[in-house]
Amino acid sequence: MNKNYKVIEVTKDNKDKYLQGIVELEEIVLEKMEHDGKIGQLFITGKEGIEEYINSASNHVFIATKNDRSNTTISAAYITQGQIDFTYNDITKYFKCDSNFQQYVKSKYTEEEFKIAIREVYIEKLCAFRYARDIVLKEKSTSNIGKMSEDERNDAFLKMVEHEYNDPQSNFHEKSEIRENLNKYMSLYMKNIAKNMDKYNDFYWLDFEYLRQNLKRETLPKGKKMKKMTDDVIQVSDFGKLASTINTYDKILQYQKYKIYDRSNCRDISRYYPANTANTIELDTYITHPDSRENGIARIITFEGIKKSIETVLKNKKNKAVFLVSTLHEENLSSKYVSEFFGLEDYIFVNRRNGRDRQVHINMIPRDKVNEYIANMEKKIAVLYNYNPNGIPVSTEDRKMILNSQLNYELNEIGRLNRIKDMGKEKRYTGYIQGKESKIKHLRGLLYKLNEPAKASDEVNMKAQSDDIPSL
């Protein structure tokens, strides 16, 4: 096994030793990328954000350091969980912003259950909106909202939103403070007060007009009590007095529709409808020092973080699957390759905030397939990157299968890159093509050794080096 580096999880106990090294690594990587013209492909997390990840029980920070006296940090990965629903960092929302999503929701309920759920959510969403609206008004307004009527509060809040929406520099985009806080406080209300996040996820996109049309107005079955959400329960008869509140929320919901440019690279988006912040793991950031490119190091430490995060997801028995997600600039091929390495091959193309378009990659691992996924990934990393800390056995047949699979992947990708290059549009891919050519030679060399075990190692190495790349 390669002994040039150590893999370490950064925790509260050792962060003082490693935090500054991660901060400096981010700055070095960003400077290098910008020097190479890769603008907008990396946004650094910064010291405060990294420390927040380290201190959080739901996030994991792994690094690789040089295995020498310098102990220099050469790679870092942040694997994150526990985002707040429908806020900027909740990637799963993009897959539920789909015309067929509501049919999926309806299929989860009997007709009677659906009518009851509609009534619950009608009341809870209204309470959640009022709760969030008032907090944002207190934070942003100089007026004493305690003296404002319901209509006055709605008017003041809507004016704040419309000002952002009509501002060409903001357009009420995903990272807008008001939009982010509205979603954050509504989600916190639904989670901590209403305690009804499952239905909130299901019915988030439904406006009150749809809810009203499907609302069952008859008395609910005996024994079924509506939850007490605020100081006094809002009854159906009170809805007429809250017309401006309902209209305000419906208008804002339309303002914050997500921009989905292309779903064609997601073979079956309905597979990802069940994804939410409780069962999803984000491959947030993975960076490597440009002068210390240890083979596969970003994948290795990312996988260590994935394994720890999977343990957390599976502790919740309600989670029937684990979802892996990542976002990346479409020209950031290094991130594309890491994502696809872990099976995140389905993706949609979205606008994440004003002017920043991203591919959102995703993979679903059913609960009963998690152990198989981890075992296969451990073998894959052991074969391709000689990293096998647990000493798992890998048969010759498994080695051949892994090497051939990776070889086919590299051949397909180099073919794709060459086609782009030949179109004269993306000359910047030349470096990636050269890297792929080197990997293909290396993989063929490893396969040759397995298929010709009696050959001397020197002869094998010469064969690997002289093996020509086919015309693609």
NUNU-557886 format. One record per residue: residue in one letter; x, y, z of N, C-alpha, C in turn. Coordinates in steps of 0.2 Angstrom, whole numbers, plus 5000, padded with zeros to 4 digits. Each point is the difference from the previous one (the first is absolute). Last residue first. Layout:
! residues N
aXYZXYZXYZ/...
//
This chain:
! residues 472
l495250364841499350005003499650054996/s502449844998499650054998499350005002/p501849885015499749994994499750074998/i502249975015499350015001499750004993/d502249855007499850064997499250015001/d502249885013499349994998499750064997/s502149985012500150004993499349994996/q500449995024500250074998500050014992/a499449795011499650055002500150074997/k501549824997499449994996499550055002/m502049995013500150034993499449994995/n499849915022500050085000500250034993/v500149765003499350035001500050074999/e502049895001499750004993499350025000/d501250005021500350054995499749994993/s499349845017499750075001500350054995/a499949754993500450035004499750075001/k498449794994500550054997500450045005/a498249845004500749975000500550054997/p497650045002500350005007500749984999/e498150094985500649974998500550005006/n497850095001499949954995500649964998/l500050185016499649955003499949944995/k501350194994500349975005499649945003/y499150154984500549954997500449965005/l498550175007499649944997500549954997/l500950215008499749965006499749934997/g500650164984500649975003499849955006/r498450144990500249944996500649965002/l499350205012499549945001500249944995/h501350204997500149975007499649945001/k499750134981500649964999500149965007/i498250154999499949944996500649965000/k500250215011499649955004499949934996/s501050184989500549975005499649955004/e498750134985500549954996500549975005/k498650165008499649944999500449954996/g500950225005499949965006499749934999/q500150154982500749975001499949965007/i498150124994500149944995500749975002/y499450195012499749955002500149944996/g500950204993500449975006499649945003/t499050124982500649974998500449965006/y498050154999499949935002500649964998/r499550234994500350005007500049925003/k499150084979500749984999500349995007/e497650024989500249995007500849985000/k498650044980499750055005500349995006/g500449884978500350075001499750045005/m499649774993499550054998500350075000/d501249815007500050004993499550054997/k500149955024500650044997500050014993/i498349875010499950075002500650044997/r500249774998499450034995499950075002/n501549895013500350014994499550024995/l499349945022500450065000500350024993/r498849805003499550065000500450065000/g501249805000499750014994499550065000/i501149945020500550034995499750004993/e498649905016500150075002500550034995/n499649774999499450034998500150085001/l501849865007499950004993499450044997/e500249965024500550054997500050004993/y498649845010499850075002500550054997/n500649784998499450024995499850075001/l501649915015500350014993499450024995/q499449945022500350065000500350024993/s499149785003499550055000500250075000/n501649825001499650014993499550055000/l501149965021500450034995499750014993/i498849885016500150075002500450034995/m499849774998499450034998500050085002/k501949865005499950014993499350044998/r500449945023500550054997499950024993/d498849835010499750065001500550064998/e500749784997499450014996499750075001/t501749925014500350024993499450014996/s499550045026500249944995500350034994/v500050115025499750014993500349954995/p499850065029500249954995499650024993/i500650175021499449964998500349964994/g501050165018500349944997499549954997/n499950245010499749945003500249934998/p500750214990500250005007499749955004/n500550074975499649945002500249995008/y500650134975499850035007499649945003/n500950034976500549965005499850035007/y498950064979500450055003500449975006/l498549874985500250064996500550045003/v499149815012500349984993500350064997/a498850035020500649965001500449984994/i497950124999500550045002500749965001/k498149884994500250044995500550055002/k499149865016500449964996500250054994/e498650095015500649995004500549964995/m497850044993500450064999500749995004/n498449835001500250014993500450064999/a499049965021500549954999500350004993/i498250155006500650015004500649954998/y497849964991500350064997500750025003/e498749835010500349984993500450054997/n498850055019500649965002500349984994/v497950114997500650045003500649965001/k497749934992500650004996500650045002/d497849995011500249935000500649994995/r498950215002500349995006500349935000/p500050134977499549985005500349975006/i500950204985500249935002499549975004/m500450214980499549975005500349935002/n501050254989500049935000499549975005/i500750254985499749965005500149934999/h500750284992500149935000499749965006/v499950254986499849975007500049924999/q501150234987499849944999499949975007/r499950274994500349945003499749944997/d500250294999499749944997500449945003/r499750275006500449955001499749934999/g499050234998500549994996500549945001/n498450065019500050044995500649994995/r499549795013499950075002500150044994/r499849774996500150005007499950075004/n499249874976500350075002500050005008/v500249774984499650045003500350075001/f499949734989500450064999499550065003/i500349725006499650054997500450075000/y500649715002500150075002499550044996/d501149735006499450044998500150085002/e501749845006500050014993499450044997/l501449925022499550065000500050014992/g501449835011499449984998499550064999/f502350005007499649985005499349984998/f501650094985500449955003499549965005/e499350204990499949944996500349945003/s500550215010499349995000499849934997/v502250094997499949975006499349985002/y500550104979500349935001499949985007/k499350224996499649954996500249935001/s501350185008499549985004499549954997/s501850074987500249975006499549985004/l499550144982500049934998500349965006/n498850234996500549985005500049924999/e498650154988500749994997500549985005/e497650045005500149954995500649994997/h499650065026500050044994500149954994/l498949905022500650024997499950044994/t498949865023499950054995500750024998/s498849775013500550054999499850054995/v499149765016499950064996500650044999/l498849755009500650045000499950054995/f498349845016500150044994500750035000/v498649775012500550065001500150034993/a497849855011500650014995500450065003/k498149945012500049944996500650004995/n499350125025500450014994500149934996/k499050025022499550024995500450014993/k501149955020499749944997499550024995/n502350125009499350015000499649954996/k502349995002499850005007499250015000/l501450024980499649935001499850005008/v501250194992499450004997499649935002/t502250045008499550045003499350004997/e501849874991499949985006499450045003/i501050084980499549944999499849975007/s501750165000499350034999499549954999/k502349935001499750035007499350034999/k501049924980499949955005499750025006/i500850164985499349974998499949945005/g502150115002499450045002499449974999/e501949894991500050005008499450045003/f500350024977499749935001500049995008/t501250194991499350014999499649935003/i502350004999499850035006499250025000/i501049894981500149965006499750045006/r500150104979499549955000500049965007/a501750164995499350045002499549945000/i502249934995499950025006499350035002/g501149894979499449985003499850035007/n502550014993499549964996499449995004/e501550215005500149935001499449974997/r501150244997499449964997500149935002/s501050245006500049935004499549964997/d500350234993500749975000500049945003/p497950125000500349994993500749974999/h498249955020500550054999500349994993/t497449945006500749975000500550054998/i497249965008500550044997500749975001/y497149995003500649955000500550034996/t497350055011500750024997500549955001/d497649955003500050075000500650034997/l498549785000500750014999500150074999/e497949905014500250044994500850005000/i497749855008500750015002500350044994/t497449925011500450024994500750035003/n497849945011500349944998500550014994/a498850175013500149955005500449944997/t499250194987500650025004500249955005/n498749914978499950065005500650015004/a498849834978500650045003499850065004/p498549854986500149995008500650045003/y499650014976499550035003500149995008/y501349904981500350045005499550055004/r499549844982500449965005500250045006/s498950094980499649985006500349965005/i501150084979500050055006499649975006/d501349884980499349995003500050055006/r501850024985499749954997499349995002/c501650214998499749965006499549954997/n501050174986500649955002499849975007/s498550164989500149944996500649955002/r499050225008499949945004500249944996/d500350295001500149944996499949945005/y499850235007500150014992499949934997/i499050125023500349944998500150004992/k499550175022500150004993500449944998/y498250065021500749994998500049994993/k498350155015500049944996500849994998/q498950195014500649965001500049934997/y498250174998500750034999500649965000/q497849925005500150004993500750044999/l499349985022500149944997500150004993/i499350195010500749995001500249934998/k497750064999500450044995500849995001/d498549895015499949974993500450044995/y499950095022500449945000500049974993/t498550185004500850025000500449944999/n497749975002500250024993500750025000/i499149935021500049944995500250034993/t499750165016500649965002500049944995/s498250144998500650044998500649965002/a497949915007500050004993500750044997/l498949945023500750004999500150004992/k497949995010500350065003500750014999/g498749814993499850064996500350065003/f500349795010500450014994499850064997/d499049905020500450065001500450024993/s498649805004499650064999500450065001/v501149795002499850014993499650065000/q501550005021499549964997499950024993/i502150025018499750034994499549954998/v501050025025500049964994499650044995/d501550115019499349984999500049964993/d502150075008499650015006499349985000/t501449874982500150075003499650015006/m499949794990500650024997500250075003/k498549775005500050075003500750034997/k498749794988500550025005499950075002/m498049834993500550054997500550025005/k498649765002500150075002500550044996/k498449765000500550044997500050075002/g498549845008500649985003500650044996/k497849964986500050015008500749975002/p499850104975499849945004500150015007/l499650234987500549944999499849945005/t498350184987500449995007500449944999/e499650134978499649975005500449995006/r500850094980499750055004499649975006/k502249954982499449975003499750045006/l501650074978499950005007499449975002/n501050064978500049935002499949995008/q500150224989499649964996499949925002/r501450155011499350025002499649964995/l502349984997499849975007499350015001/y500950114981500049924999499749975007/e500450235001499549994995499949924999/f501850085013499449995004499450004995/d502449904992499750075002499449995004/l502149824996499350024999499850065003/w502249895002499950044994499250024998/y500849875020500350065000499850054994/f499449765008499550054998500350074999/d501349805007499549984995499650064997/n501550045019500449984993499549984995/y499050045020500250064998500549994993/k499249815013499550034996500250074997/d501549895014499949964994499450034996/m500650105020500550024995499849954994/n499050075023499749974994500450014994/k499950105024500349935000499749964994/a499750245009499549954997500249935000/i501650145009499350025003499549964997/n502349974993500050005007499350025004/k500349984975500449945003499950005008/m499050174986499749944998500449945004/y500950225003499349995003499749944998/l502050044990500149995007499450005004/s499950054977500249935001500149995007/m499550224994499549964999500149925001/y501850165002499550005005499449964999/k501650014983500349975006499550005005/n499450104980500049935000500349975006/l500050234999499349984999500049925000/n502150104999499850005006499249985001/e501150024979500349955003499750005007/r499350174986499849934998500349955004/i500750215004499350005002499849934998/e502250054994499950005007499349995002/s501049914977499850075003499849995007/k500849834984500450025005499850075003/e498949904981500049955006500450025006/h498950194984500349944999500149965006/f498950224993499849965005500349934999/n500750194988499449964997499849955005/s502150164999499749955004499549954997/q501050194989500649975004499849945004/p498450144989500449964995500649965003/d497650085012500750025000500449964995/n497749965006500150044995500750034999/y499449855018499949974994500150044994/e500250095022500649954998499949974993/h498350135009500650054998500549954998/e498149905007499950024993500650054999/v499849915021500249954996500050024993/m499450155017500749985001500249954994/k497750065002500450064997500849985000/l498549855011499950004993500450054996/f499850015024500449954998500049994992/a498650165010500750025001500549944997/d497749964999500150054996500850025000/n499049855016500149974993500250054995/r499650085022500649965000500149974993/e498050125003500650045000500749965000/d497949895003500150024993500650054999/e499549915022500249954995500150034993/s500350185018499549954999500349954995/m501550155018499750004993499549944999/k501450075020499450044999499750004993/g501949875007499549985004499450055000/i502050024987499549964997499449985005/n501750214997499849965006499449954997/s502050114984499450015003499849955006/t502050014985500050055006499450015004/s500949774985499650065000500150045006/k501149784995500150054994499650075001/e499949815016500750014998500150054995/k497849955006500350025006500850014999/l498749904983499850085001500350035006/v500349774996500450034995499850085001/i498849855014500750005002500450044995/d497749974995500150045005500750015003/r499549844982499950074998500150055006/a500049775004500650024997499950074998/y498149915010500550005005500750024996/r498149984987499950065004500650005005/f499949814986500250074996499950065005/a499449795009500850004998500150074997/c497849955003500350015006500750014999/l498849924982499850075001500450035007/k500349774994500450054995499850075002/e498849845011500650005003500550054995/i497749954995500050045006500850015002/y499549874981499750064999500150055006/v500649775001500550044997499850074999/e498549845008500550015005500550054997/r498349934986499750045005500650025005/i500549844983499950074997499850055006/a500149775006500750034999499950084997/i498149865001500250025007500650045000/k499349914979499550065002500250025007/f501149814992500250064997499650065002/e499549795008500650025003500250074997/e498249884990499850035007500650035003/e500349884980499750064999499850045006/t502249865002499349984998499650074999/y502750004997499450015005499449964997/k502150034988500249985007499549995005/s499850094977500049935000500249975007/k500050234996499449985000499949925001/v502150114995499850015007499349975001/y500950004979500349955004499850015007/q499250154985499749934999500349955004/q500950224999499449995004499649945000/f502150044987500149995007499349995004/n500550064976499749935002500049995007/s500950204990499350004998499749935003/d502150115012499949964994499350004999/c501850065018499750054996499849984993/k501149875016499350005002499750064996/f502349964999499749944997499350005001/y501350175009500050014992499749944997/k500450025024499450034998500050004992/t501949915013499449964998499450034998/i502050115009500049984993499449964998/d500650185020499649944999500049984992/n501050205009500549945000499649945000/y498950225000500549994994500349945000/t497749985012500550055000500549994995/f498249845006499950064995500450065000/d500249845021499649994994499950064996/i502249965015499350025001499650004994/q502249845005499850074998499350015002/g501549805004499650045005499850074998/q502349874991499349985001499650055004/t502649964986499550045004499349975000/i502949984995499449964999499550035005/y502550084990499550015004499449964998/a502849994996499449994998499550015006/a502850044991499550015005499349984996/s503049994998499349994997499550015006/i502350035003500150004993499349994997/t501450095024499349984997500050004993/t502249975016499650054996499449964997/n502049945016499249985001499650054996/s502549975004499750064998499250005002/r501649825002500050055006499650064998/d499249784987500750025002500050065005/n498249894984500349965006500750015001/k497950164991500649974998500349965006/t497450044998500650045001500649964998/a497150014997500649964999500650055001/i497250005009500650034996500549954999/f497250055007500649955000500550044996/v497550055013500650034996500649955001/h497150015003500649965001500650044996/n497350035012500450014995500749975001/s498150015016499749974993500550014994/a500450095023499949925001499849974993/s501450245003499349975000500149925000/n501950155001499650005006499449965000/i501350044980500449955005499650005006/y499250144984499949934998500349965005/e500350235003499349985001499949934998/e502150094995499949985008499349985001/i500450084979500349935001500049985007/g499250224994499649944997500249935001/e501350195007499450005004499649944998/k501950054987500249975007499449995004/g499749994973500350055005500049975007/t499349934976499549995006500350055005/i500350024972500349975007499550015005/f499649964974499850055005500349985007/l500349934972500149985007499950075004/q499750004976500049925001500149985008/g500150234989499449985002499949925001/i502050074984499650055005499349975001/k502349934989499449965003499650045005/g502250054988499450024997499449965002/d502349995009499949964994499450014996/h500550125020500650014996499949964993/e498549965017499950074997500550014995/m500249815013499549994995499950074997/k501650005017500249964994499549994995/e499450115021500550044996500249964993/l498749885016499650054996500550054996/v501049835013499649974995499650054996/i501250085019500549984995499649974994/e498750055019500350064997500449994994/e499249825014499550034996500250064996/l501549915016499949954994499550034995/e500350115021500650014995499949964994/v498549955017499950074998500550024994/i500349805012499549994995499850074997/g501650005018500349964994499549994994/q499450095021500350054997500349974993/l498949855016499650054997500350054995/y501049815015499950004993499650054996/k500649985024500649984997499950004992/d498250055015500550055001500749984996/k498149855001500050054995500550055001/n499549795013500650014996500050064995/d498149935015500649985004500650024996/k497950024990500050055005500749995004/t500149894977499550005005500150065004/v500949874976500150065004499350005004/e501249784988499450045001500250065005/i501849874983499850025006499350035000/v502149854986499350024999499750025007/k502650004988499649985006499350024999/y502349964983499550045003499649975005/n501849904986500250075000499550045003/k500149754996500150035007500250075000/n498649794985500450074999500150035007/m499749734997499650065000500450065000/
//
